[in-house]
Each structure stands twice: as structure tokens, then as C-alpha cells.
Amino acid sequence: MKHLKSMDEYVNEALSDEKKMDALQDLNVDVSALVKKHVPILKKLDPKSAKAFNKLLTDFKNGIDDLSDY
């Protein structure tokens, strides 16, 4: 017979997932705010560096989004 999870296990998993998602969303918001704060500096980057930074930031934010799905 399969082991059935108790209601407590389901509730604890859901709370854990919600806390993880909240933490990742907070991180995403903080990173966005930090980037916005430094836009004047970022605008001074040469095109190659700006493109590389944008790719790095996009990859990072996509990674956070991916983690939120697990």
C-alpha cells in the first residue's frame, strides 16, 4: 500500500513553497530596484558592456522565475 501523506505534511509543504516564492519575489524586486537606482551609471556603459549586462540581468531574473516554479 502506498504511503499517504498526512494533512500536516501537505500544509507544511505548501507553507514552505509559499515562503520560498515570497523570498524569491522579494529578491527579484530588490534587484530591480537596485538596477533602477543605478540607471544613470548603466547608461554610461559602452554598447558591448550594456548588452552583456542586460543579458546577465535577464538570465538572473529568468533563473529566479524558474526557481519560483519548483
TORNU-279090 format. One record per residue (C-alpha): x, y, z; residue in one letter. Coordinates in nm, 4 decimals, decimal comma, padded with zeros to 6 digits. Last residue first. Example, Ala and Ser with C-alpha at 12.3 -4.5 7.8 and 13.67 -1.06 7.14 Angstrom:
# residues 2
(lonu (01,3670; -00,1060; 00,7140); 'S') (lonu (01,2300; -00,4500; 00,7800); 'A') 
END
This chain:
# residues 70
(lonu (00,9715; 02,4433; -00,8332); 'Y') (lonu (00,8148; 02,7277; -01,0328); 'D') (lonu (00,9752; 03,0009; -00,8240); 'S') (lonu (01,3151; 02,8643; -00,9196); 'L') (lonu (01,2378; 02,9317; -01,2849); 'D') (lonu (01,1401; 03,2906; -01,2068); 'D') (lonu (01,4686; 03,3403; -01,0206); 'I') (lonu (01,6564; 03,1972; -01,3173); 'G') (lonu (01,4679; 03,4274; -01,5531); 'N') (lonu (01,5753; 03,7208; -01,3362); 'K') (lonu (01,9393; 03,6101; -01,3461); 'F') (lonu (01,9348; 03,5424; -01,7210); 'D') (lonu (01,7793; 03,8848; -01,7839); 'T') (lonu (02,0388; 04,0543; -01,5627); 'L') (lonu (02,3271; 03,8780; -01,7359); 'L') (lonu (02,1862; 03,9559; -02,0803); 'K') (lonu (02,1368; 04,3208; -01,9877); 'N') (lonu (02,4909; 04,3381; -01,8511); 'F') (lonu (02,6369; 04,1868; -02,1694); 'A') (lonu (02,4394; 04,4285; -02,3878); 'K') (lonu (02,5486; 04,7243; -02,1764); 'A') (lonu (02,9110; 04,6076; -02,1906); 'S') (lonu (02,9027; 04,5858; -02,5718); 'K') (lonu (02,7202; 04,9183; -02,6068); 'P') (lonu (02,9633; 05,1106; -02,3832); 'D') (lonu (02,8350; 05,1698; -02,0348); 'L') (lonu (02,7303; 05,5245; -01,9434); 'K') (lonu (02,3623; 05,4299; -01,9362); 'K') (lonu (02,4435; 05,1876; -01,6540); 'L') (lonu (02,5628; 05,4723; -01,4344); 'I') (lonu (02,2434; 05,6712; -01,4862); 'P') (lonu (02,0373; 05,3506; -01,4398); 'V') (lonu (02,1904; 05,2800; -01,0984); 'H') (lonu (01,8786; 05,3205; -00,8840); 'K') (lonu (01,6737; 05,1328; -01,1426); 'K') (lonu (01,9183; 04,8404; -01,1176); 'V') (lonu (01,8891; 04,8343; -00,7397); 'L') (lonu (01,5102; 04,8490; -00,7544); 'A') (lonu (01,5006; 04,5576; -00,9992); 'S') (lonu (01,7354; 04,3545; -00,7787); 'V') (lonu (01,5184; 04,4242; -00,4745); 'D') (lonu (01,2004; 04,3232; -00,6591); 'V') (lonu (01,3571; 03,9947; -00,7746); 'N') (lonu (01,4836; 03,9227; -00,4239); 'L') (lonu (01,1384; 03,9855; -00,2789); 'D') (lonu (00,9878; 03,7538; -00,5405); 'Q') (lonu (01,2403; 03,4842; -00,4477); 'L') (lonu (01,1619; 03,5204; -00,0767); 'A') (lonu (00,7868; 03,5096; -00,1390); 'D') (lonu (00,8225; 03,2012; -00,3601); 'M') (lonu (01,0286; 03,0240; -00,0957); 'K') (lonu (00,7819; 03,1168; 00,1785); 'K') (lonu (00,4916; 02,9894; -00,0348); 'E') (lonu (00,6728; 02,6626; -00,1074); 'D') (lonu (00,7413; 02,6088; 00,2637); 'S') (lonu (00,3816; 02,6877; 00,3504); 'L') (lonu (00,2556; 02,4420; 00,0884); 'A') (lonu (00,4956; 02,1712; 00,2060); 'E') (lonu (00,3914; 02,2218; 00,5686); 'N') (lonu (00,0213; 02,2046; 00,4765); 'V') (lonu (00,0682; 01,8852; 00,2738); 'Y') (lonu (00,2684; 01,7222; 00,5524); 'E') (lonu (00,0110; 01,8255; 00,8130); 'D') (lonu (-00,2690; 01,6742; 00,6022); 'M') (lonu (-00,0909; 01,3423; 00,6258); 'S') (lonu (00,0781; 01,1956; 00,3261); 'K') (lonu (-00,0358; 00,8557; 00,2081); 'L') (lonu (00,2183; 00,5777; 00,1935); 'H') (lonu (00,1276; 00,3446; -00,0870); 'K') (lonu (00,0000; 00,0000; 00,0000); 'M') 
END
